[in-house]
């Protein structure tokens, strides 16, 4: 399959009576940075769970990093896939510090009976330095702001030494400054490591400028695919979000939609 | 104070039971507190009580009944809550009341004296036999041993189950393993502490430790220390004031929690949480 790392063919995923993906096909090449856009409930997060082996396929075929996904093999695949979710609601009294949380990223690699060694802690410290969080390494995780927690999540993800980097609305519910910082960090990581990256967002203003390709999703289907310049026209966005063209133009001029 | 009572075999058995039960219950309690599942634990404790009464009624070993029903309740509540089909509060509420109803039904159906049933309800650590201690010892060693061996998997699952799954940890297996250990601990401690009180010895020491530290390892150690102290202090109180030991153990653990909560450093606002604004900032 050449340098293709993800090949999804006609994937159908359902949660009880709701069909979340209705026959999605997507190919991703190594090192690509793909933005996945769509309104809430479009199936963006489900698409990511299919890629990291947590989604349950009703039909279709999913091939990721050399594995055909079946019910039993998602476990070994997940060790190679870094996943950053939205800001989590972490108990402020949780007895774990930032360094320990980043170390969780190494646990899958270490295996069931493995213990973190000096090398693992070195990797953790390097990743904390990379995301600019070394000074907070010993702080309880529950005491961080949303933006800081997302930096830690990215460090944890990188400590995993992943081959795929999945980000699911990582900037949702963050303030403008924190959003800008996280987007800059993601771009910097992609530029320096050439990690294949899938970035999901419903908010176009949070779409990283580093995207090679955007995938537009609507009602469980891929509605459009192409370069950001070609695809993100006022007309397409108006149809994607079911929003009057005048409103899309107004929002884009106000920089609410880029 | 005449402490010659502690030279008797039954009291030494009780001291050893309090030590082993305190460690097992308090270790399991750390899972219960950090995973925010106290009601699943309460449900399992009452299910164990009902199962033990079923054993007494039908004439088989009450501990087998206790273990089976405690695990059955976890097997029903766990997946229901997990899949989001019912809210955890609803599923636990239904199973909890069913178990309590079954317990009183079995008690009512039991012929003859109910003293055996009441012992399971209130606990009677002073009548623990060598066999009870061996069972408690095995459970305590297994619980502590598994925490030691699978510490990193347990830590990740406790912190965030979906995140643990996403890095390749079998978090669902770990969760059900934790429920299994909780059931085993409740069963082993049932005769000593009693079905109505056992959950306090699980929850209170861990909840007290939770107030005092930001380190999970230290929380396990503190919780175990509080569990053992509650058991021993409760025994001493029981002897000094001639009152039921299960009750004094639970009251002691509650007082420890109260003191920890009052003096918890986590209640104080840390200096670095309130950063002063630099000059010129809004």
Interface residues (C-beta under 8 A of the other chain):
Chain A: X52 X54 X75 X76 X78 X79 X81 X83 X85 X88 X90 X91 X93 X94 X95 X96 X97 X100 X101 X104 X105 X107 X108 X109 X110 X112 X113 X115 X116 X139 X140 X141 X143 X156 X160
Chain B: X34 X36 X149 X150 X152 X153 X155 X156 X159 X160 X162 X163 X164 X165 X166 X167 X168 X169 X170 X210 X213 X214 X215 X216 X218 X219 X266 X270 X272 X273
